Amino acid sequence: MTKLATLTCCSSFVLGCYSPNVPIGDISTDASGTSGSSDPSAGTTTESSSPSQPSSGGSRSADADTSEDSTTAATACGNGVVEPDEACDDGRQNGSYSACRDDCTGLGSHCGDGEIDPQFEICDDGNSDQGDGCNIDCLESGALLWELRLPTGLSYGGCGGLAVTENSEVVISTNGTEPRVVKVSSAGEEVWDVGLTLSNATADDVAVAPNGDALAIAYEGSTVSISRWSSDGAAIWAREYENSTANGYPDFGRGIASDADGNVIAVGARSQAQGNVSHDIFLRRYSAEGDVFWTRILADTQVDEYANSASISIVGGFYVACGAMSDGAGGRMPWVGAISYENSLVWAHLDAAAEYGDEYFDVAVAADGSIAVAGVTDPGGDAAISVARLSPDGDDEWARTVDNFDGVDERGMGVAISSDGTVLVAGSTSGGWLGKFSADGETLLWTATQADAEDGFADVEVDSADNVFVCGARPSSENPALNDVWVAKFTP
């Protein structure tokens, strides 16, 4: 794998110009703009303000005198009619931001002209490339838009998983003595929260069905729980699976996803009572009504195997899961598998170049069927974040590692793919780490870090506008010995 150094972008405006040495929380205010900071109150959203966006009414000066000579009014620049000798004419808006010039010779100052207008813009690189440092709305890439803290009252716990609705609302799972599923508005305000049927459970993942229903998977002991709620938080059904062959090891419910028909795939690891190992890969498909279609166990008696995440390939018409699987020779390698809706293994991908103990923790599928995975490499040594891109058929396209600190356990826990093919990865370095890779994997476009997120970031997703959502855990501002669940929104 190729190691990439973390890049640092340069700008006088701190929002969206993050590097591993510029934590999100250390945002200051200067003449070019203002930024929100963490609100110590429980469950409070803090917004980051940005310069006014381009609008036809953004005039810098009072409207010009509208009196006109009756003999020239019909042809004068400023009458709102484009005459033969004029390039444009926006009438009384001439001279305003993103409007025609005063002399009607062309468009005046606007986002995309390559020149920064400090009254209305943070940056302007003159192109239409999203996420390259300066976005198409002239805001910096990776700028913090809002953040929300939810107190846990515990010294442990945090965010398990995150999903985004078609309306840019966020659904997250929280862990602790009373695990919850919480819905957050697109503006960063808590909408509802519900408890799970299992207490003291670990709620590792959530998903959103096409109709807006929320789904969650959790586990406690030898019991795995699958739950479904309506878009307004009303309980629809809950199912529990208890492993009767458990050998004293817990079962794990790690990933959940919904297909276009609302059917559900749940994945994890089932403890076994044979051989010298503890776990096999577990996959189970439910109908939208909660009925079990099928269960699949991928077993090996020599090596522990895990499925950590699931997604849907609309192009391929199958489920995609990732984790770690036996290589058939006593070793365990990062694994990605495609399973048809009818429970047949379509293909399986093992990273033969990986080392024992390497593992994928999350998987995402793009609209074209290509796949991205994130995980860890060399966990027994200088552990680093691993990122890989696969074709719709499971073939290697590229693989990268991010190793920011020697001797630090660095892991990629969440992955998402933007509409332009760029890849988002959330995880941990020395604290929480969020990075965006170019579609070809050659460039690390931007990063954002949070030093006090000691357990790292847990998951990342994007909405239809490619805004970035991430969640994790951060120390409470009121009592640093306790954790807050933290969820935030960034520009693409």
N, C-alpha and C positions, 0 to 999 in steps of 0.2 A: 504494500500500500504506500502511497505517496503522502508524505507529511506536509501539511500546509501551515505556514506561520500565520498567526492571527493578524489581520490588517487593521490599521487605525485610520479612520477618515479624518479629514481636517476641515474645520469650519469654526467661525466665531460664534456660532449658535450651538449651544451644547446639546439640545434635544436632537436625538437621532444620530449623533456623532459619537457612538459609544465604542469603547475598546475594552479589553479585559482590565485596563487600569482606570477606567472611568465608570464607576458604579452608577446604576440608575438612580439611586436615592440621593446622590450628591449633585443635584441639579440646582444651578444658581440662576439669578435673573440679571440680565444686562439690557442695554439699550435696544438690542435687536429683538427682544421678545421676552415673554415670561413663561415660567414653568411651574406646574403644581408640584407640591411635595407631599409626602405621606401624611395623611390625617391621622393623628393618634386615636381618634374616636373609633369605637367598634363599628364594623360594617359600614365604613364611610368611603365614598368614592372621592378620589382626588383627581381633578382634571388638569391637563396641561394646556394652557392657552396658546394659540398660534396666531400669526398675523392674519388680518382679514383676507378672505379668499377673493380672487378676481370676480368683479361684478361690473355690470354696465353702469352702475350708479356710483362708482367709487371716485368721485371728482375730487381733485385737490383744491380747487378754488371755487368761489361763488360763481353761479351761472353768469355768463356774459350778458351784456345788454342785448335784449331781444328786439330792440327797435330797429327797423330796416327801412331803407329807401324803397318806395313802392316800385321804382323802376328796376331795382336789382334783386328784390326779394326772391323772385322765382328762380334765379340762377346762383345765388350766393352760397358759398360754403357755410354749412351750418343749418341749412333748411331741411335736412333729413332726407334729401333726394340726391342720389348719386348722378351727377351730371357727366357729360362726355369727357370733360377735362379733370374729373375727380376719381381718385382710387377708392374712396369711401366717403360716407357722410352719415354720422350718427346724430346729427342735429345738436341739441343742447348738451349732449354727452361728449361731443368732440373735446379732446384734451384730457378726458378722464382715463383712468387705468383700464386697460383692455378694451379701449374704444379708439375711434379714428383720431388722427392728429388734428390739431387746430386748423391746419391748412388743407386738410382733406387729401393729403398726398399718400396716405397709407396708415396702417394700424400703428398706434402708438405703443407705449410701454405695456408689455403683457407677459404672462408666464409662458416661457418657451422662446423668448427672444435672445436668450444667452446673457442678459444683463440683469443683475439683481436690483430690484426696486425695493429698498428697505422698508418702505411703508406698507408693502403688500406681500413681499416674498422673503423667504429664508434663504433660498438658493435658486439658481436658474442655470442649468447646464446646456440649455438650448436643444435638448433632444426629447424624444417621447419614450425613453426607456424607463420603466418602472423598477424601483429597487436598486438603482445603480449608484446610490449616494444622494441623488436629488430626484424626487419623484415628479410625476407629470403635473402635480398641483403645486409645485415649487415649495414643498415641504421636504425636509431631509428624510432619507430612508431610516427606518428603525427608530423614529421619534416616539416617545411615550405619549399616548393620548389620554389614558386614564388608568388608574389602579384602584383595586378594591381589596380591603382587608376584612377577613371574617375571623373573629376570635375563636380559638378552640378551648381555652382555659386549661390547656395541657402543655407539658414540656416536650411532647412528641406529637406526631400527627401532622397532617398537611393535606395537600391536594393529591388525589389519586389519578384522576383522568379528567379530560376536558373535551367537549364537543361543541360545535357551533351550528346554529339553526340557519335556515335560508334567510331569516330576518336579522342575522348578525347578533342574535342573542346567544348566551353562553350557558352551557350546562356543565357543572363540575361535580365531582365526588370528593368528599372530605373523609379523612380517617381519624380515628380516636375511639374513646369509649362509647360514643354515640355517633357512628358514621352517618353522614347526611348526603343527600343530593340537593344541589342548590342551582336555581336558575337565575341568571343575571341578565339585565337588559342590555341593549346595544350601547347604552350610555353609561354602563357600569354601575347600575343600581340593582340591589337584590330584589327579585320578583317573588320567589317562593323557595321554601326549603322543606324537605320531607325526610323522615328517618327510614332506615332499612330494617328488615325483619330480623337481622342478626345483630346482636350487640357485640362490642369489642371486635368487630369484623374489620377486615382490610378491604376497602372498596377501590380496586385498582383501575377501573375503567368505566366510562360512560359512552353512550352513543345517542344519536337522534335519528328517529325513523323519518321516512319521507313525509308523513303527515304531521310531524312535529312532536310525536310522543318521545319521551325520554326513557332511556334504558340504562341499567346499571348492573354490574357484576361485582360480587363480593364473596369473601370466604372467611370462615372461622372454624378451626379444627378440621374435621373431615367433611364439613358441609360447605357447599357452594350455592350461592343464592343468585337468581336472576330476577330482576324486577322491572316493571313497566308502568309508566305514569302518562297521563294525557299532557298536552302542552300547557295546561293550567295547573298541573301538579296533582290531579286526582288519581288515586291508585287504580290501576286496571287489573293487573295480576302480578303474582310473585310465585316463583317456583324454587324449590330447594332440592338439591341432589346430595345425598349422603352416601359416601363410599363404604360399603360393607366389608371390603377387603383391605381397609386401611391397616397399615403395619405400624402405626404409632406416629407416622409422619403426617403433617397436614396436607390436605388437598389445596390446590391453588386455582382460583378463578381470576384470570389475568386480563382477558380481552373480550370485547363485545362489539358487534356491528350489526347493521340492519340492511337488507337488500331492498330493491325497489318496491317489492310487494309487502314490505313490513315484516318479513320473516327475520329471524334472529340467529346469528351464529355466536356461540360462546366458546372460548378456548381457555386452556390452562394446563394444569398438570395433575394427574391422579396418582396417589400413592399406591404402591403395589406390594404384594406379599410373596414375591418370588425373586430369586436371584440375589445379587449382592448390591443392588441399587434401590433407590427409594421412589422414583417417579417416572411415569410415562406421559406422553403428550395426550391431551384430552380435548376432543372437539364434539360439540353437540349443537344440533340445529333444532330450533323451535319455530312453530308457526306464529303468525301475528297474534293469535289467540292464546299462545303459551303451550300448545301441544307439542310433544317431542316427535320430530320427524325421524331422526336417527342420531346415534352416538358412534363416534369413531375413536379408537385407542391406537396410537402408534407406539409400539412397545419394543424395548430392547432390554435384555437381562444383564447387560454388562455396564451400561452407562445411564446416568440420569438424563432425562430428556424433558424439555419444557416448551410450551407454547405461551408466548408472552403478549401477543397482540393479534388483532384480526382486522381485516378491511374487506372491501368488495371491489371486484373488477367488473365494471359494467360492460366493458368491451369483451372481456373473456367469458363473462357469465359464470364466474366462480368466486369462491371465497379465497382470500389470501391470508395466511397466518405466518408468524415468524417466531423464532426462539432459538433453541439449541437441540441438536439431534445427534444420535450415534453415527459415526462414520463407517460402522460395520467392522472395524478393526480395533475396537477397544478405546477409541477416541471420541470426542464430542466436538462438533463444529457448529458455527452459526448456520441456521436453517431457515429457508423460506419455502413454503409449500402452497400449491394451488389445489383446492378441493372443490369438485363440482357440487352443484346443488343436490345432486342425487347421491353424493357420498363416494365418489371415486377420486383417487389421487391423480390429478391432471399432470402435474410435474412437481419436482422437488429440486431445490438448489442448496447445495452444501458448499461453503467457502473452503475449498481445499487448502488455500494458502494461509488459513487462520491457525492460531495456536490453540492448544487445549484450554478450555475455559472461556474462549471468546463466545460472545452471545449477542443476538439481536433482541432489543427490547420493544421496538415499535416499528410498524409498517404502514405505509400510505400508498394509495394507488391514484395515478393521475387520470385525467379524462381520456387520454390516449391509451390507457392500459399499462403504461410503464410504472415501475414500482420503486419506491425508496425505502430503505431500512436504516435504522440507527441503533447503535449498541456500544459494546466495549471490546477492546482488544488488549491482550496481555494483562488480564486482571491480576495475575500473580506477580507482576513486576511493576513497570512504569505504566500503569493502566492509562489508555487514551480513548478518546471518543472515536468511534468508527462510523462512517457513513458510506452507503453504497447505493448505486442505481442499477436496476435490472430492467431488461426488456419485458414486454408483456408475456413472453414465453419463458422467463426466468433466466435468461442469459446475462452474463456480466456486461455492463456498460462502463462503469467506472467505480472506483473505491478510493476513499480518502480517510486520513486520520487527522485529528486535532490533538496535539500534545503541548499544552501551554506551560505546564509546570512539571519538573522532575519530582518523582516521589509522591505525586498527588493522584488519588483515585479519580480519574476523569471518565465520565460515562455519558453517552447519548441516550436519553430516556424517551424522547418524543420526536416525531418527524412529521412533516406536512409538505405538500407540493402545491405551489402557487399555479395560477392559470397559465403563466408564461414558462412553466417548467422549472423554475428555481426551487430549491429545496431548503426548507427551514428545519433546524435541529435545535432542540432544547435539552439541557442536561446539566452536568456539573463539571466545573474545573476547580478553582479555589472559590467556591460559591456557585451561584446560578449562572448559567451561560446560555446565550441564545445567538445563533448564527445563521446567516443566509448564504447559500452557495449558488453560483450560477448554474444554469441547466446542464452544462457540460462538466460541472464539478471542478473546473480549473481555477475558479476565483472565489474566494471568501469575500462576499460583497460588503457585509457589515456585521457587526457583533454588538450585543448588549449584555452587560454583566451586572450581577448584584452580589456584592461580597458577603452580606450578612445572611444570604440564603444558603446556610451551611449544608443542607441536604440537596441542594441543586434545584433546578426546575424539573417538574414532573412530566409536562406534556405541552404540546404546541399544536395549534390548528390555524387555518386561514378561512376567511369568509369569501363571498363571491366577488368582493372588491379587492381581495388579496390583503386586507388588513390582517395583522398577526395577533393572535391571542395566546397567552402563556400562563401557566399556573405553577405554584410551588408553595413553599412555606418560608415565612420570615419571622424573626423574633418580634414579639409584641412590643409596641412602643411604650406601653404602660408598665409592662413587666417583662424584661428581656429573657427571663427564665422560661417564659411561656411562648408558644407558637401561635402565629396567625396564619390562616390560609390566605394566600395572596394570588390574585388574578389580575392580569393587565392586558391592555390593548396597545399595539404599536402600529405606526404607518408601515406600508409594504417595504 
